[in-house]
Amino acid sequence: MQCIKDTVSSSYGTLEKEIREHNRLAIKSCFAQTIAEGNRDNRCVLALSDLDNKAWDRNGPLRDCSICRTFANGAIKAMLSTSAEEQKCIRSEVSRAVTMEVEYCLRGKINNFGGIPEFPDLEEGSYAFKDEIINSISDHILIYSRLAFCNERKPERAETTRRCLKNPFDGYLAKHCNILKDCRSQVSEACQAQTMQLMKATCECIENTRSELKKRLASIAQVIDSNDRGAASIGGGSKVDQCVSSIKALVRTPVNDWIEVIDKALEKCLKKKPAGQNLGLDSLINVGCRKVIADTTGTAHIQLKIGFDFINNLMDAMVDRSGRFCGGVHCG
């Protein structure tokens, strides 16, 4: 991992450029560019021009939820205005939690597992490229938001598109694959088998964490559905508490309370909070539940679901970045 970190630090901009360019080539390979093309080829539709706007702009997946756009734009502004030191602090806090998830998973895969060293900070060189990273994250959110939209209406099309995205074209993320190959070749012969077993199991655990978190966040919609709307007053305390605790329970794993992890990281690391805005997920959930319970029209319910779908894809983009040197079918 240290070998990967050293290589990434010296060529961060080149690798970031590859992610952005290859994401767009993957869209051309795997998505139809028009509805007519989608019907002909049985694929989901996402035109490259749709990526001209950010995922949190008024024409993006949050178009029907103004409060979500306000929150998302505040979070992005906060990220862009934080210092290199603050960003490193947040990564360190989240990385510690990810390590705990991976270790918990590895204990079920490897006999007499004794723990893993702390993951090196692969994003240490990211500060100079934060605008590019924001663009890559926006692209990821738009791709997977459209895939989810397509899945609700044409699941077989979504499955075809999803399979294609695993290995969209020859040479996909070749620079990333080459770094992985070069670093593997530097492991001594005596350690090869054990190192490869640990890397394979670790990458499987990162992918498990990613898919489990996606499932948990996706199921929040059902929790919201199960809370009756139209409470007598906005202060219906017990219903609000029940809604909040139901949502929190979904993102609590045997080793982490993810809402607490993120809120504590923001609280500990951000020296300047955006004026008049609480970025904490805890307060966002509380406000959302109050709106749902006081709402008689169903609008708040839809908006909260849109908000959590967005958070789901944002978290997925982050975890995807942490697993980008795991390789896959595209690396051969």
Secondary structure, DSSP 4 states (H G I P E B T S, - for coil): -HHHHHHHHHSHHHHHHHHHHHHHHHHHHHSBSSHHHHHHHT--B--GGGGGS-TTSTTSTTTT-HHHHHHHHHHHHHHHHS-HHHHHHHHHHHHHHHHHHHHHHHHTTSTT----PPPP-TTGGGGGGHHHHHHHHHHHHHHHHHHHHHHHH-HHHHHHHHHHHHS-STTTTHHHHHHHHHHHHTS-HHHHHHHHHHHHHHHHHHHHHHHHHHHHHHTHHHHHHHSPS--SSTT-HHHHHHHHHHHHHHTB-SS-BHHHHHHHHHHHH-SSPPTT----HHHHHHHHHHHHHH-SSSHHHHHHHHHHHHHHHHHHHHHHHHTTTS--GGG-
